[in-house]
Amino acid sequence: MMKNLRSAINVVVLSLVLISTESSPTVCIIGSGIGGSSVAHFLRTYSNSEIGTIRIFERHEAVGGRMATVTISGETFEAGASILHPKNYHALNYTKYLNLSVRPSESDSSFGIWDGREFVFKTFTSQSKLPIFQSIVSFANSILFFFRYGFSLFRMNTFVEGTVDSFLKYYKSFESRPVFETVEEMLKWSGLYNMTKQTLQEELLDAGLSPRLIQELVMVITRINYGQSVSISGLAGAVSLAGSTKGLWSVEGGNQQMAAGLINHSDVKLHLNEEVKSVSFLGGNYQLNTSKGKIYPCGITVVGTPLDELKIHFLPEISIPGRKLQHTYTTFVRGLLNPAYFALGSISDIPKLVGTVETPDVPFSSISVIKKHKDNDMTYKVFSRRSLDDALLDQIFSVRNETVRIDWAAYPHYHAPEVFAPFILDGQHLYYVNAFENAASTMETSAVAGENIARLILSRLTGRKHLSSAKLESFGDDAYDVHADLSKSLL
């Protein structure tokens, strides 16, 4: 009698487990950067029992994707995605949720535009740290900018502010913000779609900016932020310009802590050093085969990393538009720049940030001081479109005590009109966060895309287009609270 009862109980328990498994599918996420970690976070935030196990596969030994740090002479610096905008509300919320410290970006650095022969524009600098002197220098530099670029500066600010205001619609509550099944739908809803159809230069000329401003200041900014010229698509360019405004910030100790923290708080099974080799859809379920020879069944699969240079085999095959990634070569040097290379007499005459115009005479996109140890000992970050060999570096630098080179497949190579990959790759439950990158590629745009993918998954699982927004409204309110706190810390 007891044996029969135990058997019956086992059958009931097994049935309940099977029912639970069927109703709460396993989600497998490929990539542990800000996009993949945001999907995991929002799935847990917005769902109760709809989602079962979440697995994240990372082919490298640490999480973070293109958010990474580098160590130079025992000190840590951002090697990948490095700055955030004061209105990047998801990232701000992450810092508050994870109790991370925020570090304001330097705003008093001297700046110059180098054309390969001379500085066509250079700001004043002050050796004094007294606020009164800093204010005087800042005012003098504002006059310098105005004399060179005139009222086009105000038109540029208006252009950027309009783009940011449109982007802020992605933080609205669920009642006023739908779930987006395509990138095009997402961009059209916010009013940003047309900006992907023509170049940044065309957008800015339409906005009344002068050719000088576009070919100098704007060109410098796009070369620094995207390694490309003003021929990039308009929306990506506007996002790049937003990355040059005041109030920029980063996470103390490294931005990759956001991804690591979200993963740690999302009840995730993390698979480090495990690359996904193939994804097969087999009768209602996905089968992931990895570099460790393991097989994982997944009800839902999310690709949270660019597919452009990965060799994942999909069965059935998927079709996405061809896309090149723009490689940015980042060279860190601890040493000292050579004033003679810039036709200057003293190291103090070289701006802390050297931007460049689009010309074959310049082998790098920018050089910036990221840490001043002493007057004759600094750490620099150099961006370029190709690797810089030792012979060239020895011309640019008079002293090189340590050199570290990194090759980043950093962002798409933008080309208007942009064509977008689908969010849903197979019509089933195979999702692609990085489809949104052809609009713009930043930490925050990845978080916004990740949040939409999480909502898209849940809406398709439940059959409801509009989910409860109680949690989102709380999250959104926190965003504005964090923004206020951060703004105070930046003053």
GIGI-V726236 format. One record per helix or strand. SS is the DSSP state (hx for helix, st for strand). FROM is the first residue (numbers start at 1). TO is the last residue. If there is no record, write none. Layout:
ss: <SS SS>
from: <FROM FROM>
to: <TO TO>
//
This chain:
ss: <hx st hx st st st st hx st st st hx hx hx hx hx st hx hx st hx st hx st st st st st st st hx hx st st st hx st st st hx hx hx>
from: <2 25 34 51 69 75 84 89 102 111 119 131 152 174 183 193 199 200 211 233 234 249 256 268 276 285 295 300 313 325 339 347 353 366 377 390 397 424 430 433 443 470>
to: <23 30 46 57 72 78 84 97 104 114 122 149 171 176 190 196 199 206 226 233 242 251 264 271 282 290 298 303 315 337 342 349 356 374 384 396 412 424 432 438 462 490>
//
